[in-house]
Amino acid sequence: MSGTVRLLNDTLAAAKAEGRSALIAYLPAGFPTVDGGIEAVKAVLEGGADIVEVGLPHSDPVLDGPVIQTADDIALRGGVRIADVLRTVREAHAATGKPILVMTYWNPVDRYGVERFTAELAEAGGAGCILPDLPVQESGLWREHAEKHGLATVFVVAPSSRDERLAEITAVGSGFVYAASLMGVTGTRESVGAQAEELVRRTRATTDIPVCVGLGVSNPAQAAEVARFADGVIVGSAFVKRMLDAPDDAAGIEAVRALAGELAQGVRGQA
């Protein structure tokens, strides 16, 4: 097991040993610029996030709501490339020592080359990859190269996933399971809902690896609610919205640092 995937596992285990959930933040690479995105990732880790998912901007992000789509559009118009995503991982990990994953749709990885992408992500210090649209039954090639380079493969489960499907997914996933708290696209919600707790319970019945919940968490109270039953709380759109709403890049970076601190208190039950 490589140092970076071990770091991911150890980080999740350390949060559990502290009696809390891990805080996992999501930010797209290249937003608002490549350099600004790197500073934003570092800021959320310094502010209190345990782990970051760096998004690889995509022109057709089927899982992402309007907030993240807006950020992706800005990044793509700025000319962001996979090399910039890898640089974001490299520099943020080197600066903070914390685990960083890439979240990406399958098409860019397939076009770039699976062997090349996994090798370069591992070289950059990445801990693994979340692939929301890669079916488990079609993931053999990816998993072969990910395992060779010591990368975690995180699959997404949803409330609609049947128990046998959950077992199939968790049997081959690693790092953690991404439990989508509700059907639909990413974005903040008034309530994360009971569906998430039931999905975590059903998923845990099939695996010992951590189950982390995303889609909808936007404030410390919701983070505290999800932290009661999940191993990790994943927050994306709320961070991106803070960046979009800021008057300039520097203010946006400080805004996400502050939000990370607030959410870190939430997962510790101090909201």
SEGU-315738 format. One record per residue: residue in three letters; x, y, z of N, C-alpha, C in turn. Coordinates in steps of 0.001 Angstrom, whole numbers, plus 500000, padded with zeros to 6 digits. Last residue first. Layout:
<sites>
AlaXYZXYZXYZ ...
</sites>
This chain:
<sites>
Ala478689522492516614477969523480515795477000524275516647 Gln480215520526517646480318521828518299479599522916517523 Gly480636518021516587479483518214517461479493519532518186 Arg482573517837514765482978517541516145481838517756517141 Val481423518772512530481654517323512580482146516871513956 Gly481392521559513255480168520784513085480396519292513203 Gln484057522298513146483379522301514451482111521475514382 Ala484316522066510419485130521214511269484571521182512684 Leu482672524117509567482231522736509335483042521751510190 Glu484269526312510322482912526167510856482427524720510721 Gly486598525855508794486656525902510243485306525699510893 Ala485545526048506206486146524782506643486229524739508171 Leu484818528741506219483772527712506173484321526367506622 Ala487388529939506218486483530138507353485386529066507391 Arg488314529108503728489073528749504928488162528856506165 Val486490530342502098486449528874502184487271528381503376 Ala487190533026502577485832532563502860485770531037502969 Glu489782533214501644489555533363503085488160532876503480 Ile489193532872498922490077531916499596489898532009501109 Gly487628535139498438487064533798498287487885532754499013 Ala489464537174498781488342537082499720487701535698499648 Ala491073536625496567491647536579497919490555536444498964 Asp489321537040494388489873535712494669490404535601496093 Asp486459539069495330487707538815494600488277537480495065 Pro483952538909496504484237540030495598485528539865494803 Ala482283535695496488483299536612497015483599537727496011 Asp480616533829495366479994535017495957481012536057496421 Leu482322531768494595481587532505493568481042533830494107 Met483202530840497105484163531397496149483454532267495105 Arg480824529920498188481573530962498895482579531636497956 Lys480238527930496315479379529111496376480085530249497117 Val482174526023496941482224526677495632481401527959495647 Phe481286525237499492482612525855499316482671526635498007 Ala478776524189498808478857525307499763480212526005499666 Ser479370522030497108478732523229496564478836524422497505 Gly480734520162499058481282520714497826480676522034497428 Val481480517970501621480873519268501314481538519842500073 Ile480933515037503386481489515600502157480738516880501811 Val481891513465506246480909514412505740481550515142504568 Gly482330510075507300482847511308506730481714512151506201 Asp480886508138508524482328508199508832482966509471508286 Ala477642508991509888478563508728508770480009508837509225 Phe476017509736512033475880508378511503476865508025510391 Arg476639512274512900476112511327513887476144509891513358 Ala477263513779510709478375513198511471477904512200512522 Val474836514844509943475369513721509175476479513011509957 Glu474648516878511919473584515882511742474123514638511036 Ala476920518409511486476771517710512769475723516608512671 Ala476287519398508954477485518571509126477388517768510413 Gln474065520936509606473884519756508762475088518823508872 Ala475407522872511149474331522071511751474078520807510939 Pro477247524063509340477719523264510473476637522393511105 Asn476113523526505884476362524347507071476748523460508256 Ser475687521797503769476164523144503469476488523980504693 Val475049518803502090475532519399503337476143520766503044 Gly474423517819499512473434518552500282473921519228501541 Leu476395515349499015475232515903498313474250516533499300 Gly477734512631501029477786513898500328476476514204499636 Val479238510617503492478000511119502895478209512482502265 Cys481091507598503672481060509056503782479888509595502965 Val482109504823505332481037505309504472480878506807504721 Pro485080502780505465484266503924505884483221504314504832 Ile484763499176505214485442500435504866484515501606505197 Asp483392496882505700484030497503506860484698498824506501 Thr480156496079504221481583496401504180482072496969505499 Thr477414495744504310478141495008503276479652495183503355 Ala476311497355506181476002495927506311476798495091505326 Arg476886499878505268477750499305506305477499497814506503 Thr474694500244503564476035500092503001476965499441504011 Arg472581500529505376472557499436504408473949499183503822 Arg473424502853506762473176501592507481473234500400506523 Val473513504703504661474739504368505398474565503031506121 Leu470790504765504000471766504297503012473078503913503695 Glu469716505865506341469334504506505949470327503940504935 Glu470858508399506231471152507519507365470823506067507028 Ala469738509405503843471182509237503972471522508269505089 Gln467017509631504289467499508675503284468982508374503474 Ala466489511712505977466649510393506588467172509358505600 Gly468214514835505174467166513829505129467541512474505695 Val469297517319504848469974516205504186469071514982504164 Ser467548520268504055467720519131504961468390518003504195 Glu468008522192502157467515522616503471467728521506504500 Arg471101521808500332469716521449500614469314522001501979 Thr473347522558497649472954522651499051471469522335499191 Gly474417520048495292473871521363495638473466521377497094 Thr474321517542492707474922518206493854474300519581494060 Val471202515958491686472528516521491469473037517189492726 Gly469506512902492726469604514210492108471037514679491999 Met468650511373495823468700511315494375468786512730493822 Leu470913511690498586469589511746497986469739511672496483 Ser473514511296499367472473511328500390471061511321499831 Ala475740508983498227474976510157497801473698510215498624 Ala478523507882499701477086507677499757476387508978499380 Tyr481402506536498790480734507832498691479230507565498628 Val483466504619500822482316504593499925481686505976499954 Phe487082504728500794485786504878501431484700504720500382 Gly489334502759500134489406504110500680488172504417501495 Ser487652500911497509488668501060498560488716502515498996 Gly485531498374495965485949499736496253486994499763497356 Val484649495777495801485811496143494986486286497575495225 Ala482515495516497504483477494409497440484746494814496702 Thr480832497627497087481757497714498223482796496599498210 Ile479398496709494800480224497918494758481262497908495871 Glu478059494440495725478927494341494540479896495522494491 Ala476552495514497798477571494513498095478565494379496949 Leu474837497182496334475740497759497328476877496789497620 Arg473442495218494925474286496166494191475284496829495134 Glu472016494048496936472994493222496220473955494096495408 Asp470395496225497731471379495662498653472444494835497927 Arg470174498817495178469662497640495898470777497035496743 Ser470193502288495149471015501074494993470426499934495822 Ser468844504602495720468181503660494806468955502356494652 Pro470603506103497243469460505472497909468743504452497036 Ala473873505141495929472730506046496048471583505338496746 Val477468505273495825476219504531495989475102505543496243 Val480484505476494049479330506195494588478143505249494677 Phe483831504403494900482609504335494102481477505057494833 Val487198504967494797485983505280495549484798505258494594 Thr490146503461495031489059503618494071487763503778494843 Ala493430504563495906492098504120496299491121504357495150 Leu496535503472494536495480504480494601494162503852495049 Gly498911502058493884498558502350495271497520503437495435 His499418501268491336500030502525491764499605502948493168 Lys497956498940491159499391498892490857500102500132491379 Glu495392499897491613496028499054492636497537498993492422 Ala495012501269489201494953501989490477495653501197491577 His495132499206487330496183500219487337496190501019488639 Glu492841497729488127494139497068487943495274498088488039 Arg490809499600488004491226499073489317492585498384489235 Trp490583500048485189490937501123486111491501500558487406 Leu489837497467484362491073498070483861491535499189484797 Gly487331497102485771488482496226485964489803496846485538 Ser484912498401485554486010499102486219487294498295486352 Glu482462497561484784483364498014483716484641498630484274 Gln481078497008487052481332495872486146482248496252484988 Val480764499555488149481677498595488767482047497486487792 Pro480738502332485914480071501162486493481088500162487037 Leu481539505568486541482170504331486065481464503132486713 Asp480664507977487501479916507401486378480564506137485818 Pro482309508787489639480875508618489850480119507950488716 Leu485062508069490983484614507945489593483103507715489584 Ile487717509286492753486280509034492828485755509107491408 Cys490956508121493604490058508727492641488623508326492938 Gly493914508777495608492971507928494894492054508744494021 Ala495878510377496594495506509210497397494556508281496667 Gly498689511873494926497255511642495076496974510359495835 Gly501292512482494348500930512340495762499450512140495994 Ala502078512455491781501732513758492331501371513691493817 Glu502265509764491300503510510530491371503271511902492004 Ala499547509139491102500340508600492212501622509404492399 Leu498985510501488730498282510870489963499042510364491185 Glu500623509142486916500894510550487193500176511030488456 Ala499486506564486953500907506756487278501189508200487677 Thr496861507110486137497114506551487467498564506750487885 Phe497332508162483519496654508957484544496962508425485946 Arg498630506039482157499285507351482313498658508153483462 Glu496659504063482285497990503825482854498701505151483127 Val494522505326480924494383504895482321495747504718482978 Gly494355508169479025495055506890479168495091506480480623 Tyr492791510253478241494159510558478659495015509295478691 Arg490336508992477810491018509656476692492489509925477011 Asp489769508084480379489859507124479283490626507732478109 Val489586510509481725490614509535482119490850508549480979 Pro487355511741480508488684512362480432489826511402480774 Asn485254509707481089485707510024479737487075510705479683 Trp484525509532483828485406508536483225486008508987481906 Tyr484797512372486023484033511473485163485026510632484356 Thr486468512653489178486375512869487736485387511915487088 Met488277513788491831486939513338491445486748513671489979 Val491206512809493455490623513469492288489236512895492076 Leu492243513444496854491761512584495788491345513439494609 Ile494641513832499332493876514506498275493521513482497200 Pro495611514031502738495237513227501572494331513985500605 Lys498193516431503714496902515765503885496491515028502607 Gly500402518039503571500599516673504023499312515885504191 Thr500447520672502662499644520352503851499902518961504416 Ala502116520940500451502027522043501407501369521642502718 Ala501766518603499000503113518931499486503051519997500577 His499058518845498356499504517752499227500873518063499822 Ala499139521076496692498334521128497920498755520024498891 Glu500812520204494614501200521352495425500407521423496730 Arg499465517890493573500866517853494002501180518984494990 Val496885518801492880497074517721493861498480517788494447 Thr497615520711490955496842521100492133497006520065493240 Arg498831519102489051499635520101489753498931520559491034 Leu496597517686488200497684516968488869498596517930489624 Val495224519790486995494600519034488086495678518318488896 Asp497008520476485010496721521458486056496058520789487266 Ala496908518218483391498185518571484025497982519572485156 Ile494333518429482406494618517395483410495935517688484110 Arg493640522005482268493992520711481681494250519697482788 Val491827525026481725492348524015482647492554522676481926 Gly491020527363480401491938526445479740492513525362480636 Gly489062528990481281490431529386481613491479528438481052 Arg486869527551480629487147528742479820488562529260480079 Leu487081525706482712487271525258481336487550526440480401 Ala486541527342484951487821526634484840488099526218483397 Ile483937528182484372485003529172484548486369528515484346 Asp482629525703484354482649526527483142483776527564483205 Asp482951524931487028483578524141485966483685524953484677 Ala481334526858488248482771526845488515483519526063487441 Thr478846526053487211479340527407486961480855527468487160 Gln478642523473488275478708523652486819479260525028486466 Ile478391524067490972479633523444490514479760523546488997 Val475786525238490787476913525945491413478237525381490903 Pro474005523392489551474376524640488876475577525353489485 Gly475318520018490224474296521039490127474843522336489573 Asp476608517033488779476818518315489440475688519303489172 Leu476396514748487336476068514657488752476048516021489430 Val477206515419484740475835514951484957475439514902486434 Pro478882517710483235478940517111484571477563516653485053 Asp480265518225480628478927517655480803478851516938482149 Ser482835519179480755481857519976480007480435519459480157 His484538519228483867484017518471482728482919519282482070 Pro487357519428486047486217520059485372485843519349484076 Leu487972517362488540488483517556487186487323518129486368 Gly488181518360491947487380518019490781488116518280489486 Val489627516963494663489870517961493621489110517528492375 Glu488704516516497896488480515983496559488697517130495576 Val490620516417500874490011517204499794489849516336498552 Ile490416515989504416490652515403503096490040516350502069 Asp489846517542506599490791516431506754491282515914505410 Ala489560521056507055489198519846506318490278518784506500 Gly490600523349508325490006522291509142489546521051508404 Gly492189525222507056491061525693507847490404524619508691 Glu493964523803505552494500524535506698493375524987507628 Leu492112522916503652492848521941504467493426522608505712 Val491297525309502554490295524479503241490967523413504101 Ala493775526280501530493051527022502571492032526148503290 Lys494471524485499525495323524593500711494571525265501860 Val492372525116497771492491523761498329493351523781499588 Ala493028527793497196491747527467497834491795526074498470 Glu495478527555495905495415528275497180494131527963497929 Ile494596526199493621495570525565494514495537526233495885 Gly492933528159492513492373526891492952493298526153493901 Gly494778530123491823493769530409492843493137529140493390 Asp496161528782489794496861529177491015495878529454492150 Val494003528439487964494774527290488457495474527645489769 Thr491144530311489115492266530124488193493013528903488701 Pro489187529705490947488840530607489837489915530669488746 Phe489737526667489341488725527647489724489150528381490978 Gly491440524588488825491340525640487835490331526720488142 Ala489515521924490283490797522500489867490543523604488843 Pro486788522310492573487297521987491240488650522629490981 Leu486594520860495815486782522078495016487293521672493633 Tyr485268519466498732485414519344497280485608520730496683 Ala486276517994501863485873519139501042486087518828499567 Ile485402516180504592485940516044503241485390517180502393 Leu486009515466507863485464516500506991486185516423505653 Ala485157512470509606486129513266508865485386514309508043 Ser483347512327512721483468512109511282484622512928510725 Arg484636511173515927483998512123515023484086511648513581 Gly486316509984517798484882509976518006484126510956517129 Glu488917509679517268488559510893518006487064510971518279 Ala488810507465515680489385507298517020489091508511517901 Lys487845508653513348486990507708514084487488507533515514 Ala490116510098512637488875510814512951487942509916513759 Ala491849507961512151492153508901513235490917509700513632 Ala490700506754509916490767506002511177491024506931512358 Leu491076508750508024489713508347508363489682507599509700 Thr493886508741508033493151509965508354491719509644508760 Asp494516506172507180494898506591508531494136507835508965 Asn493574506235504546493007505288505507493290505714506942 Leu495266508277503540493811508400503487493165507493504530 Leu497769507086503954497450508348504625495939508583504645 Arg497574504985502197497656504690503629497312505934504433 Val497663506409499868496404505727500193496416505313501664 Thr500335507397500177499204508313500087497876507626500371 Gly502108505217500348501984506135501464500740506993501401 Ser500614502166499061501453503353498984501175504285500147 Met500846498813500000500000500000500000500886501243500000 
</sites>
